[in-house]
Amino acid sequence: MIVRITGLFVSLAVAIYLWFDAPKHNKDKWLWAILGLLFSTIVLGIYLIKTERKGLGWTILILTILFYLMLLISVLIGIILFYQVSPS
């Protein structure tokens, strides 16, 4: 429950940030805000790269990709361990 609320809060924060910052860089605020709401930190990283804040953008993008890779690996390990346990 807390994870879902935190994820929603992060997505909303990213969308609000993109809504206000996009017009400053001649970008469509609707497009970036909706993408930020749907895809959160991945879109934030791409947006920062496209608006010439490459260092921060790449850092956020790489950390997000690493997080999702670790999550995927954890799920796969859990599935493997679940099916390796033989019933007695």
N, CA, C and O atoms as CSV, one atom per row, in Angstrom:
chain,resi,resn,atom,element,x,y,z
A,1,MET,N,N,0.819,-1.195,0.000
A,1,MET,CA,C,0.000,0.000,0.000
A,1,MET,C,C,0.863,1.259,0.000
A,1,MET,O,O,0.616,2.190,-0.766
A,2,ILE,N,N,1.884,1.279,0.870
A,2,ILE,CA,C,2.757,2.450,0.963
A,2,ILE,C,C,3.551,2.631,-0.329
A,2,ILE,O,O,3.790,3.756,-0.766
A,3,VAL,N,N,3.958,1.510,-0.939
A,3,VAL,CA,C,4.718,1.590,-2.191
A,3,VAL,C,C,3.868,2.210,-3.294
A,3,VAL,O,O,4.366,3.017,-4.079
A,4,ARG,N,N,2.602,1.846,-3.360
A,4,ARG,CA,C,1.718,2.406,-4.385
A,4,ARG,C,C,1.521,3.904,-4.182
A,4,ARG,O,O,1.531,4.679,-5.139
A,5,ILE,N,N,1.343,4.302,-2.922
A,5,ILE,CA,C,1.154,5.726,-2.633
A,5,ILE,C,C,2.423,6.502,-2.965
A,5,ILE,O,O,2.355,7.598,-3.521
A,6,THR,N,N,3.578,5.938,-2.627
A,6,THR,CA,C,4.850,6.589,-2.934
A,6,THR,C,C,5.045,6.708,-4.439
A,6,THR,O,O,5.462,7.758,-4.928
A,7,GLY,N,N,4.748,5.644,-5.177
A,7,GLY,CA,C,4.862,5.681,-6.635
A,7,GLY,C,C,3.949,6.717,-7.256
A,7,GLY,O,O,4.343,7.430,-8.180
A,8,LEU,N,N,2.735,6.800,-6.751
A,8,LEU,CA,C,1.793,7.802,-7.247
A,8,LEU,C,C,2.290,9.208,-6.936
A,8,LEU,O,O,2.203,10.101,-7.779
A,9,PHE,N,N,2.812,9.406,-5.724
A,9,PHE,CA,C,3.340,10.713,-5.337
A,9,PHE,C,C,4.515,11.117,-6.229
A,9,PHE,O,O,4.598,12.268,-6.657
A,10,VAL,N,N,5.418,10.182,-6.509
A,10,VAL,CA,C,6.569,10.476,-7.374
A,10,VAL,C,C,6.089,10.821,-8.779
A,10,VAL,O,O,6.575,11.782,-9.376
A,11,SER,N,N,5.149,10.057,-9.314
A,11,SER,CA,C,4.622,10.333,-10.653
A,11,SER,C,C,3.950,11.699,-10.722
A,11,SER,O,O,4.141,12.442,-11.685
A,12,LEU,N,N,3.168,12.026,-9.705
A,12,LEU,CA,C,2.526,13.344,-9.671
A,12,LEU,C,C,3.551,14.466,-9.560
A,12,LEU,O,O,3.415,15.500,-10.214
A,13,ALA,N,N,4.571,14.266,-8.740
A,13,ALA,CA,C,5.610,15.288,-8.586
A,13,ALA,C,C,6.354,15.509,-9.903
A,13,ALA,O,O,6.632,16.649,-10.276
A,14,VAL,N,N,6.677,14.427,-10.603
A,14,VAL,CA,C,7.356,14.540,-11.898
A,14,VAL,C,C,6.454,15.257,-12.897
A,14,VAL,O,O,6.913,16.138,-13.623
A,15,ALA,N,N,5.177,14.887,-12.940
A,15,ALA,CA,C,4.237,15.510,-13.881
A,15,ALA,C,C,4.082,17.002,-13.600
A,15,ALA,O,O,4.055,17.807,-14.531
A,16,ILE,N,N,3.979,17.376,-12.333
A,16,ILE,CA,C,3.842,18.795,-11.978
A,16,ILE,C,C,5.105,19.564,-12.343
A,16,ILE,O,O,5.031,20.674,-12.871
A,17,TYR,N,N,6.266,18.974,-12.062
A,17,TYR,CA,C,7.527,19.633,-12.424
A,17,TYR,C,C,7.606,19.853,-13.934
A,17,TYR,O,O,7.958,20.941,-14.391
A,18,LEU,N,N,7.278,18.815,-14.707
A,18,LEU,CA,C,7.343,18.934,-16.168
A,18,LEU,C,C,6.318,19.927,-16.691
A,18,LEU,O,O,6.591,20.638,-17.658
A,19,TRP,N,N,5.148,19.991,-16.076
A,19,TRP,CA,C,4.099,20.937,-16.470
A,19,TRP,C,C,4.617,22.374,-16.389
A,19,TRP,O,O,4.383,23.172,-17.297
A,20,PHE,N,N,5.315,22.699,-15.309
A,20,PHE,CA,C,5.788,24.070,-15.124
A,20,PHE,C,C,7.108,24.352,-15.845
A,20,PHE,O,O,7.359,25.491,-16.239
A,21,ASP,N,N,7.949,23.342,-16.022
A,21,ASP,CA,C,9.270,23.577,-16.604
A,21,ASP,C,C,9.274,23.501,-18.131
A,21,ASP,O,O,10.085,24.170,-18.772
A,22,ALA,N,N,8.397,22.712,-18.717
A,22,ALA,CA,C,8.404,22.518,-20.175
A,22,ALA,C,C,8.249,23.818,-20.962
A,22,ALA,O,O,8.987,24.015,-21.928
A,23,PRO,N,N,7.327,24.716,-20.600
A,23,PRO,CA,C,7.211,25.958,-21.377
A,23,PRO,C,C,8.478,26.825,-21.332
A,23,PRO,O,O,8.727,27.593,-22.261
A,24,LYS,N,N,9.265,26.714,-20.282
A,24,LYS,CA,C,10.510,27.490,-20.185
A,24,LYS,C,C,11.523,27.065,-21.240
A,24,LYS,O,O,12.433,27.823,-21.576
A,25,HIS,N,N,11.364,25.845,-21.763
A,25,HIS,CA,C,12.287,25.307,-22.764
A,25,HIS,C,C,11.590,25.085,-24.106
A,25,HIS,O,O,12.049,24.287,-24.923
A,26,ASN,N,N,10.482,25.789,-24.329
A,26,ASN,CA,C,9.703,25.691,-25.568
A,26,ASN,C,C,9.263,24.264,-25.880
A,26,ASN,O,O,9.305,23.833,-27.032
A,27,LYS,N,N,8.844,23.540,-24.853
A,27,LYS,CA,C,8.322,22.182,-25.007
A,27,LYS,C,C,6.835,22.197,-24.664
A,27,LYS,O,O,6.363,23.081,-23.948
A,28,ASP,N,N,6.111,21.222,-25.175
A,28,ASP,CA,C,4.674,21.119,-24.923
A,28,ASP,C,C,4.437,20.615,-23.503
A,28,ASP,O,O,4.798,19.484,-23.177
A,29,LYS,N,N,3.829,21.450,-22.656
A,29,LYS,CA,C,3.644,21.072,-21.253
A,29,LYS,C,C,2.669,19.914,-21.093
A,29,LYS,O,O,2.840,19.088,-20.196
A,30,TRP,N,N,1.645,19.836,-21.949
A,30,TRP,CA,C,0.685,18.738,-21.858
A,30,TRP,C,C,1.355,17.398,-22.151
A,30,TRP,O,O,1.170,16.427,-21.416
A,31,LEU,N,N,2.125,17.355,-23.216
A,31,LEU,CA,C,2.794,16.115,-23.600
A,31,LEU,C,C,3.718,15.624,-22.496
A,31,LEU,O,O,3.646,14.466,-22.084
A,32,TRP,N,N,4.585,16.510,-22.022
A,32,TRP,CA,C,5.568,16.104,-21.025
A,32,TRP,C,C,4.929,15.768,-19.686
A,32,TRP,O,O,5.387,14.855,-18.999
A,33,ALA,N,N,3.881,16.488,-19.304
A,33,ALA,CA,C,3.207,16.194,-18.034
A,33,ALA,C,C,2.507,14.834,-18.085
A,33,ALA,O,O,2.577,14.065,-17.126
A,34,ILE,N,N,1.834,14.535,-19.201
A,34,ILE,CA,C,1.157,13.238,-19.320
A,34,ILE,C,C,2.172,12.103,-19.363
A,34,ILE,O,O,1.991,11.078,-18.705
A,35,LEU,N,N,3.240,12.285,-20.138
A,35,LEU,CA,C,4.284,11.257,-20.168
A,35,LEU,C,C,4.921,11.080,-18.792
A,35,LEU,O,O,5.207,9.956,-18.378
A,36,GLY,N,N,5.143,12.189,-18.082
A,36,GLY,CA,C,5.706,12.118,-16.736
A,36,GLY,C,C,4.796,11.396,-15.769
A,36,GLY,O,O,5.268,10.661,-14.901
A,37,LEU,N,N,3.497,11.594,-15.908
A,37,LEU,CA,C,2.536,10.906,-15.043
A,37,LEU,C,C,2.524,9.405,-15.331
A,37,LEU,O,O,2.406,8.596,-14.410
A,38,LEU,N,N,2.645,9.035,-16.600
A,38,LEU,CA,C,2.588,7.622,-16.972
A,38,LEU,C,C,3.899,6.876,-16.723
A,38,LEU,O,O,3.891,5.738,-16.254
A,39,PHE,N,N,5.030,7.525,-17.040
A,39,PHE,CA,C,6.310,6.815,-17.008
A,39,PHE,C,C,7.311,7.379,-16.005
A,39,PHE,O,O,8.426,6.867,-15.899
A,40,SER,N,N,6.943,8.399,-15.286
A,40,SER,CA,C,7.657,8.947,-14.141
A,40,SER,C,C,9.126,9.284,-14.414
A,40,SER,O,O,9.424,10.105,-15.281
A,41,THR,N,N,10.034,8.657,-13.684
A,41,THR,CA,C,11.433,9.090,-13.690
A,41,THR,C,C,12.157,8.809,-15.005
A,41,THR,O,O,13.137,9.485,-15.317
A,42,ILE,N,N,11.699,7.834,-15.777
A,42,ILE,CA,C,12.320,7.602,-17.086
A,42,ILE,C,C,12.111,8.827,-17.970
A,42,ILE,O,O,13.044,9.292,-18.624
A,43,VAL,N,N,10.896,9.344,-17.988
A,43,VAL,CA,C,10.585,10.532,-18.786
A,43,VAL,C,C,11.319,11.750,-18.237
A,43,VAL,O,O,11.789,12.588,-19.006
A,44,LEU,N,N,11.420,11.856,-16.921
A,44,LEU,CA,C,12.150,12.982,-16.335
A,44,LEU,C,C,13.599,12.982,-16.800
A,44,LEU,O,O,14.133,14.033,-17.154
A,45,GLY,N,N,14.239,11.825,-16.805
A,45,GLY,CA,C,15.614,11.732,-17.282
A,45,GLY,C,C,15.744,12.125,-18.744
A,45,GLY,O,O,16.654,12.869,-19.110
A,46,ILE,N,N,14.840,11.632,-19.581
A,46,ILE,CA,C,14.869,11.970,-21.011
A,46,ILE,C,C,14.625,13.461,-21.211
A,46,ILE,O,O,15.294,14.100,-22.023
A,47,TYR,N,N,13.668,14.014,-20.472
A,47,TYR,CA,C,13.370,15.448,-20.575
A,47,TYR,C,C,14.597,16.287,-20.206
A,47,TYR,O,O,14.929,17.247,-20.902
A,48,LEU,N,N,15.258,15.927,-19.131
A,48,LEU,CA,C,16.435,16.694,-18.714
A,48,LEU,C,C,17.555,16.596,-19.746
A,48,LEU,O,O,18.272,17.570,-19.975
A,49,ILE,N,N,17.709,15.435,-20.366
A,49,ILE,CA,C,18.718,15.284,-21.420
A,49,ILE,C,C,18.367,16.175,-22.611
A,49,ILE,O,O,19.240,16.837,-23.171
A,50,LYS,N,N,17.095,16.191,-22.997
A,50,LYS,CA,C,16.672,16.988,-24.153
A,50,LYS,C,C,16.721,18.488,-23.895
A,50,LYS,O,O,16.777,19.273,-24.842
A,51,THR,N,N,16.702,18.900,-22.631
A,51,THR,CA,C,16.751,20.330,-22.310
A,51,THR,C,C,18.139,20.748,-21.831
A,51,THR,O,O,18.281,21.692,-21.054
A,52,GLU,N,N,19.150,20.039,-22.301
A,52,GLU,CA,C,20.555,20.397,-22.079
A,52,GLU,C,C,21.007,20.305,-20.626
A,52,GLU,O,O,21.974,20.963,-20.242
A,53,ARG,N,N,20.331,19.509,-19.820
A,53,ARG,CA,C,20.807,19.219,-18.463
A,53,ARG,C,C,21.207,17.749,-18.433
A,53,ARG,O,O,20.638,16.930,-17.711
A,54,LYS,N,N,22.215,17.455,-19.256
A,54,LYS,CA,C,22.573,16.083,-19.558
A,54,LYS,C,C,23.101,15.304,-18.358
A,54,LYS,O,O,22.773,14.128,-18.200
A,55,GLY,N,N,23.901,15.928,-17.522
A,55,GLY,CA,C,24.472,15.215,-16.376
A,55,GLY,C,C,23.409,14.669,-15.448
A,55,GLY,O,O,23.410,13.482,-15.121
A,56,LEU,N,N,22.510,15.525,-15.028
A,56,LEU,CA,C,21.423,15.108,-14.141
A,56,LEU,C,C,20.473,14.154,-14.857
A,56,LEU,O,O,20.000,13.182,-14.268
A,57,GLY,N,N,20.197,14.433,-16.125
A,57,GLY,CA,C,19.292,13.577,-16.893
A,57,GLY,C,C,19.809,12.158,-17.028
A,57,GLY,O,O,19.070,11.200,-16.804
A,58,TRP,N,N,21.091,12.018,-17.398
A,58,TRP,CA,C,21.666,10.683,-17.533
A,58,TRP,C,C,21.727,9.972,-16.187
A,58,TRP,O,O,21.510,8.762,-16.111
A,59,THR,N,N,22.021,10.715,-15.130
A,59,THR,CA,C,22.074,10.102,-13.801
A,59,THR,C,C,20.713,9.527,-13.418
A,59,THR,O,O,20.626,8.382,-12.975
A,60,ILE,N,N,19.657,10.310,-13.585
A,60,ILE,CA,C,18.309,9.840,-13.252
A,60,ILE,C,C,17.914,8.663,-14.137
A,60,ILE,O,O,17.346,7.685,-13.652
A,61,LEU,N,N,18.209,8.750,-15.426
A,61,LEU,CA,C,17.839,7.684,-16.355
A,61,LEU,C,C,18.565,6.381,-16.025
A,61,LEU,O,O,17.944,5.318,-16.002
A,62,ILE,N,N,19.862,6.451,-15.773
A,62,ILE,CA,C,20.640,5.248,-15.456
A,62,ILE,C,C,20.191,4.636,-14.135
A,62,ILE,O,O,20.051,3.417,-14.035
A,63,LEU,N,N,19.963,5.473,-13.115
A,63,LEU,CA,C,19.500,4.943,-11.828
A,63,LEU,C,C,18.123,4.294,-11.954
A,63,LEU,O,O,17.860,3.273,-11.318
A,64,THR,N,N,17.249,4.875,-12.765
A,64,THR,CA,C,15.924,4.286,-12.973
A,64,THR,C,C,16.029,2.944,-13.680
A,64,THR,O,O,15.362,1.985,-13.292
A,65,ILE,N,N,16.858,2.868,-14.709
A,65,ILE,CA,C,17.039,1.607,-15.431
A,65,ILE,C,C,17.638,0.551,-14.508
A,65,ILE,O,O,17.205,-0.601,-14.526
A,66,LEU,N,N,18.630,0.931,-13.702
A,66,LEU,CA,C,19.220,-0.021,-12.754
A,66,LEU,C,C,18.185,-0.510,-11.742
A,66,LEU,O,O,18.159,-1.693,-11.403
A,67,PHE,N,N,17.337,0.393,-11.261
A,67,PHE,CA,C,16.288,0.000,-10.321
A,67,PHE,C,C,15.353,-1.030,-10.947
A,67,PHE,O,O,15.033,-2.040,-10.321
A,68,TYR,N,N,14.914,-0.780,-12.176
A,68,TYR,CA,C,14.004,-1.716,-12.831
A,68,TYR,C,C,14.688,-3.047,-13.146
A,68,TYR,O,O,14.049,-4.097,-13.083
A,69,LEU,N,N,15.980,-3.014,-13.485
A,69,LEU,CA,C,16.709,-4.265,-13.714
A,69,LEU,C,C,16.826,-5.072,-12.426
A,69,LEU,O,O,16.640,-6.288,-12.439
A,70,MET,N,N,17.135,-4.400,-11.307
A,70,MET,CA,C,17.219,-5.105,-10.023
A,70,MET,C,C,15.865,-5.683,-9.631
A,70,MET,O,O,15.793,-6.791,-9.098
A,71,LEU,N,N,14.801,-4.946,-9.889
A,71,LEU,CA,C,13.457,-5.438,-9.597
A,71,LEU,C,C,13.144,-6.677,-10.436
A,71,LEU,O,O,12.613,-7.661,-9.922
A,72,LEU,N,N,13.473,-6.625,-11.719
A,72,LEU,CA,C,13.236,-7.762,-12.606
A,72,LEU,C,C,14.044,-8.980,-12.167
A,72,LEU,O,O,13.516,-10.091,-12.130
A,73,ILE,N,N,15.312,-8.781,-11.835
A,73,ILE,CA,C,16.160,-9.887,-11.382
A,73,ILE,C,C,15.624,-10.477,-10.086
A,73,ILE,O,O,15.617,-11.696,-9.918
A,74,SER,N,N,15.177,-9.631,-9.172
A,74,SER,CA,C,14.614,-10.120,-7.907
A,74,SER,C,C,13.372,-10.971,-8.144
A,74,SER,O,O,13.204,-12.017,-7.516
A,75,VAL,N,N,12.512,-10.531,-9.038
A,75,VAL,CA,C,11.303,-11.300,-9.350
A,75,VAL,C,C,11.676,-12.635,-9.983
A,75,VAL,O,O,11.104,-13.667,-9.632
A,76,LEU,N,N,12.627,-12.627,-10.909
A,76,LEU,CA,C,13.045,-13.874,-11.547
A,76,LEU,C,C,13.664,-14.835,-10.542
A,76,LEU,O,O,13.392,-16.035,-10.592
A,77,ILE,N,N,14.490,-14.333,-9.632
A,77,ILE,CA,C,15.077,-15.182,-8.594
A,77,ILE,C,C,13.981,-15.748,-7.697
A,77,ILE,O,O,14.022,-16.923,-7.330
A,78,GLY,N,N,13.009,-14.923,-7.347
A,78,GLY,CA,C,11.892,-15.403,-6.536
A,78,GLY,C,C,11.114,-16.504,-7.224
A,78,GLY,O,O,10.736,-17.488,-6.588
A,79,ILE,N,N,10.871,-16.352,-8.511
A,79,ILE,CA,C,10.143,-17.381,-9.269
A,79,ILE,C,C,10.949,-18.668,-9.327
A,79,ILE,O,O,10.405,-19.756,-9.140
A,80,ILE,N,N,12.249,-18.546,-9.586
A,80,ILE,CA,C,13.114,-19.733,-9.650
A,80,ILE,C,C,13.139,-20.448,-8.308
A,80,ILE,O,O,13.002,-21.670,-8.256
A,81,LEU,N,N,13.312,-19.703,-7.224
A,81,LEU,CA,C,13.344,-20.322,-5.897
A,81,LEU,C,C,11.996,-20.934,-5.536
A,81,LEU,O,O,11.950,-21.979,-4.887
A,82,PHE,N,N,10.923,-20.316,-5.937
A,82,PHE,CA,C,9.587,-20.842,-5.647
A,82,PHE,C,C,9.381,-22.199,-6.307
A,82,PHE,O,O,8.820,-23.104,-5.689
A,83,TYR,N,N,9.825,-22.354,-7.545
A,83,TYR,CA,C,9.605,-23.602,-8.260
A,83,TYR,C,C,10.673,-24.650,-7.967
A,83,TYR,O,O,10.491,-25.813,-8.328
A,84,GLN,N,N,11.786,-24.279,-7.322
A,84,GLN,CA,C,12.806,-25.257,-6.961
A,84,GLN,C,C,12.452,-26.009,-5.691
A,84,GLN,O,O,12.943,-27.117,-5.475
A,85,VAL,N,N,11.621,-25.434,-4.857
A,85,VAL,CA,C,11.233,-26.098,-3.616
A,85,VAL,C,C,10.297,-27.243,-3.970
A,85,VAL,O,O,9.203,-27.032,-4.495
A,86,SER,N,N,10.741,-28.451,-3.677
A,86,SER,CA,C,9.902,-29.603,-4.009
A,86,SER,C,C,8.978,-29.926,-2.835
A,86,SER,O,O,9.395,-29.871,-1.678
A,87,PRO,N,N,7.732,-30.259,-3.135
A,87,PRO,CA,C,6.799,-30.594,-2.055
A,87,PRO,C,C,7.189,-31.906,-1.381
A,87,PRO,O,O,7.650,-32.833,-2.047
A,88,SER,N,N,7.011,-31.986,-0.088
A,88,SER,CA,C,7.393,-33.195,0.665
A,88,SER,C,C,6.298,-34.229,0.636
A,88,SER,O,O,6.448,-35.304,1.217
